[in-house]
């Protein structure tokens, strides 16, 4: 990458409360190529949830940062992340998206591998030296690093990366709050959403932790809410943004929608009120009022650098996105739910998931259009060069609709892309 571009990637002046992002970061092909190496090759990346593989032999094939990964639960119940390529001649071993299998056979030359990736047999074995199957190089190779936190499974292609628990930093607290909705464990609901947006991937990062755009971009949804919630005191918008370290960030706030975990709205009727009351009482018994209220009544938009978002709002959604070009990304999203959830709560959870967060819901089409219009606007980036994300800069406690979260992301992005001090405005010490 031509790092000698006269324009810095970021322009920061804390004294004057200025934080600007160069728009070339969203359009420059060389920056896109460098991101693949300096960010996606060097971070922990979400692979999948343990609940997606409930039985030995279960498998899912996924593409993570351009690599084909075979996510399996082997015959002994151990989760594994295997590079989905044959050690013989490189063919993709598993060509199915998901299923259950005791073994996988490469269709090219017929080598057979167990669900643990170990070579079991191959045609013409007598032509290979004794002990060939026992060689580590004869097996499917594991992802360089594979670790789990609260059933969220991550891979990294950097063998020297810090342990996942340290990488998560302050995000661990929020994953704990989310997972503590139940003591019965959480599971991905069958099915997924897959779609694409013709915009740079970093725009979706910003959008996912941006409380500032909701009232205007999603005005129609909020109009409906205010007509159906009777202005519940718990429904008033309010909360804070937090920098969680290592580029992670979160919004935590109250909102007027119903939360199946334990926030009732009149639209759910008296039966719903009783159901929500029972769920809240369970939380109260387990944690006491302060934590029960936090789990039940507060929403969280949690971002884990570089591309995982867990939306614990009117539904619980896990979302990843990967860049395919400077102006194109693919998105995958799944609904997450407590294992002991009743059919009533599951119905409203999935209704909320589809109504707001789905590709055809109130939010996602609005957001996609906004991001694509930003990308079109960046065609003017030579003349109109900067995005401003200074809202709330300098506050002791930035609000949920300030822009601290985006600054946390961009600071880490810049640290990995350009491992030197952020360029400062002339006259301000670096």
Order of alpha helices (4+ residues) and beta strands (2+ residues): beta-beta-alpha-beta-beta-beta-beta-beta-beta-beta-beta-beta-beta-alpha-alpha-beta-beta-alpha-alpha-alpha-beta-beta-alpha-alpha-beta-beta-beta-beta-alpha-alpha-beta-alpha
